[in-house]
Amino acid sequence: MIHTPLATPHPHACPHGRLGRLLARELPPGLTLGASTWRPWASASFVGARHAFPCQAAVGDLEAIRRSLRARLSAVEWRLPGHIVADIAVESDDSGRGLRIEVLTVED
């Protein structure tokens, strides 16, 4: 009989779901996440993913919310096993009525 070891999760599996859950905890009241997407990303030295999280604000000055959220997310110590958050951007969406959070993760 041949024994095959139990499959273990890939140490560098995409952290998109975990990142979304952690991000949701950092949002100020009145800002909600929409349906997110991710796509693989690579450079000559790194492999990772780009994650996009659209957000809608119930009320408030969207530009002030954007600046505050950018500062807040930049200060977070993200815990993503096997990955590092390399960059975070918070921009107005194309409609001008919401925000888009983009996160670049790279494999550690």
C-alpha positions as a Markdown table, in Angstrom:
| # | Residue | x | y | z |
|---|---|---|---|---|
| 1 | Met | 0.0 | 0.0 | 0.0 |
| 2 | Ile | 1.3 | 3.4 | -0.9 |
| 3 | His | 0.8 | 6.2 | 1.6 |
| 4 | Thr | 0.3 | 9.7 | 0.2 |
| 5 | Pro | 0.8 | 12.5 | 2.6 |
| 6 | Leu | -2.3 | 14.7 | 3.3 |
| 7 | Ala | -2.4 | 17.7 | 1.0 |
| 8 | Thr | -1.4 | 20.9 | 2.7 |
| 9 | Pro | -2.6 | 24.3 | 1.6 |
| 10 | His | -0.2 | 26.0 | -0.8 |
| 11 | Pro | 1.9 | 28.2 | 1.4 |
| 12 | His | 1.5 | 31.0 | -1.1 |
| 13 | Ala | -2.2 | 30.6 | -1.9 |
| 14 | Cys | -3.9 | 33.9 | -2.8 |
| 15 | Pro | -4.9 | 35.9 | 0.4 |
| 16 | His | -7.8 | 37.7 | -1.3 |
| 17 | Gly | -10.5 | 36.5 | 1.0 |
| 18 | Arg | -8.5 | 37.1 | 4.2 |
| 19 | Leu | -7.5 | 40.5 | 2.9 |
| 20 | Gly | -11.1 | 41.4 | 2.3 |
| 21 | Arg | -12.2 | 40.4 | 5.8 |
| 22 | Leu | -9.3 | 42.3 | 7.4 |
| 23 | Leu | -10.0 | 45.4 | 5.2 |
| 24 | Ala | -13.7 | 45.3 | 6.2 |
| 25 | Arg | -12.7 | 45.7 | 9.9 |
| 26 | Glu | -10.7 | 48.9 | 9.1 |
| 27 | Leu | -13.4 | 50.7 | 7.2 |
| 28 | Pro | -15.1 | 53.7 | 9.0 |
| 29 | Pro | -18.8 | 53.6 | 9.7 |
| 30 | Gly | -20.9 | 54.3 | 6.6 |
| 31 | Leu | -18.4 | 52.9 | 4.1 |
| 32 | Thr | -19.2 | 49.4 | 2.7 |
| 33 | Leu | -17.3 | 47.0 | 0.5 |
| 34 | Gly | -18.7 | 45.9 | -2.8 |
| 35 | Ala | -17.8 | 42.8 | -4.9 |
| 36 | Ser | -14.1 | 42.6 | -5.0 |
| 37 | Thr | -11.7 | 41.2 | -7.7 |
| 38 | Trp | -8.1 | 40.2 | -7.9 |
| 39 | Arg | -5.7 | 39.3 | -10.6 |
| 40 | Pro | -2.2 | 37.7 | -10.6 |
| 41 | Trp | 0.7 | 40.1 | -10.8 |
| 42 | Ala | 4.5 | 39.6 | -11.3 |
| 43 | Ser | 7.6 | 41.6 | -11.8 |
| 44 | Ala | 11.1 | 40.5 | -12.5 |
| 45 | Ser | 11.7 | 39.9 | -8.8 |
| 46 | Phe | 8.3 | 39.3 | -7.2 |
| 47 | Val | 5.1 | 37.3 | -7.6 |
| 48 | Gly | 1.8 | 38.4 | -6.1 |
| 49 | Ala | -1.6 | 39.8 | -6.9 |
| 50 | Arg | -3.5 | 43.0 | -7.3 |
| 51 | His | -6.7 | 43.2 | -5.3 |
| 52 | Ala | -9.5 | 45.7 | -6.0 |
| 53 | Phe | -12.2 | 46.5 | -3.5 |
| 54 | Pro | -14.9 | 49.0 | -4.5 |
| 55 | Cys | -16.6 | 50.9 | -1.6 |
| 56 | Gln | -19.7 | 53.0 | -1.3 |
| 57 | Ala | -20.0 | 55.8 | 1.2 |
| 58 | Ala | -23.5 | 56.5 | 2.7 |
| 59 | Val | -22.7 | 60.1 | 3.5 |
| 60 | Gly | -19.9 | 62.5 | 4.0 |
| 61 | Asp | -17.1 | 64.3 | 2.2 |
| 62 | Leu | -15.7 | 61.6 | -0.1 |
| 63 | Glu | -12.3 | 63.3 | -0.5 |
| 64 | Ala | -11.9 | 63.6 | 3.3 |
| 65 | Ile | -13.0 | 60.0 | 3.7 |
| 66 | Arg | -10.5 | 59.0 | 1.0 |
| 67 | Arg | -7.5 | 60.8 | 2.7 |
| 68 | Ser | -8.4 | 59.5 | 6.2 |
| 69 | Leu | -8.8 | 55.9 | 4.9 |
| 70 | Arg | -5.5 | 56.0 | 3.0 |
| 71 | Ala | -3.7 | 57.1 | 6.1 |
| 72 | Arg | -5.5 | 54.5 | 8.3 |
| 73 | Leu | -4.8 | 51.6 | 5.9 |
| 74 | Ser | -1.2 | 52.6 | 5.5 |
| 75 | Ala | -0.7 | 52.3 | 9.2 |
| 76 | Val | -2.2 | 48.8 | 9.5 |
| 77 | Glu | 0.1 | 45.9 | 10.1 |
| 78 | Trp | -1.4 | 43.4 | 7.7 |
| 79 | Arg | -1.2 | 39.7 | 8.8 |
| 80 | Leu | -1.3 | 37.6 | 5.6 |
| 81 | Pro | 0.6 | 34.3 | 6.0 |
| 82 | Gly | 3.1 | 33.9 | 3.1 |
| 83 | His | 2.3 | 37.4 | 1.7 |
| 84 | Ile | 3.3 | 41.0 | 2.3 |
| 85 | Val | 1.2 | 44.0 | 1.5 |
| 86 | Ala | 3.5 | 46.0 | -0.8 |
| 87 | Asp | 1.2 | 48.9 | -1.7 |
| 88 | Ile | -2.2 | 50.3 | -0.9 |
| 89 | Ala | -4.0 | 53.0 | -2.9 |
| 90 | Val | -7.4 | 54.6 | -2.2 |
| 91 | Glu | -8.9 | 56.4 | -5.1 |
| 92 | Ser | -12.2 | 57.8 | -6.2 |
| 93 | Asp | -14.1 | 55.4 | -8.4 |
| 94 | Asp | -15.0 | 56.2 | -12.0 |
| 95 | Ser | -18.4 | 57.5 | -11.0 |
| 96 | Gly | -17.1 | 59.9 | -8.4 |
| 97 | Arg | -19.6 | 58.6 | -5.9 |
| 98 | Gly | -17.5 | 55.9 | -4.3 |
| 99 | Leu | -14.0 | 54.7 | -3.6 |
| 100 | Arg | -11.7 | 52.0 | -4.9 |
| 101 | Ile | -9.1 | 50.4 | -2.6 |
| 102 | Glu | -6.3 | 48.7 | -4.5 |
| 103 | Val | -3.9 | 46.5 | -2.7 |
| 104 | Leu | -0.7 | 44.9 | -4.1 |
| 105 | Thr | 0.4 | 41.7 | -2.3 |
| 106 | Val | 3.6 | 39.8 | -3.0 |
| 107 | Glu | 4.6 | 36.4 | -1.9 |
| 108 | Asp | 7.0 | 36.4 | 1.1 |
